[in-house]
């Protein structure tokens, strides 16, 4: 088979400058019981989002390539390397996913195939492009766009070229937690924790919904509020907690705040005095800002101080 493959930069260029990506997400991908953020219509396929359900519905060569690329992204090889081989020029794909080096704890939750076509009318020479949604055991999610050029032979599939770039879709998956202030040290002492460590510490000490509902109306208390974005954000993004400006009852006294971006995993904490379950109450807003766009805040979700309706 004598054919000339297009250069790798051309594939990457197409990924960056073609029509906007439209990842197929199910309703479970954007969860917000209390959010007012606008949800885009879902164009999810009929199959379940789990990898085996999707891969079982495509050609064997495409299924094998998609799995092999994900394993390479994780820094490991397939169990049957004789089925799918990589050209020596294919780099370690982990280097292309920005600061996320260790993906060993992540699983492939969804694949959206963007392109699957012959090259030069040759059915044995194919080019693909797909969006991976990857998640780990604590619920963190990240998206990557992957492209590959491969050839099918009688014995195996040879991936000649491959590239991957990070992708940051609109939307967020916010976990909003409230806990007594004395359950955490001062916010300045939390800066050195990893995202996983901070989430675990806060979750272990957070009040349950029933406990929040039992808070006496009109009785102020010292609390710490925490918001975690379980979707990876771009470097330079900041997550923040705001309160509604129409509070004139003295229900809010913020003493300290902290915003963290740990390799794209963002969190925000607030320490202050708050009164819950009062009427009419007030709103806590969770928003995302960018250091490059001063003054611009994108609302992600909001939560009301009146837990018990």
Order of alpha helices (4+ residues) and beta strands (2+ residues): alpha-alpha-alpha-beta-beta-beta-beta-beta-beta-alpha-alpha-beta-beta-beta-beta-beta-beta
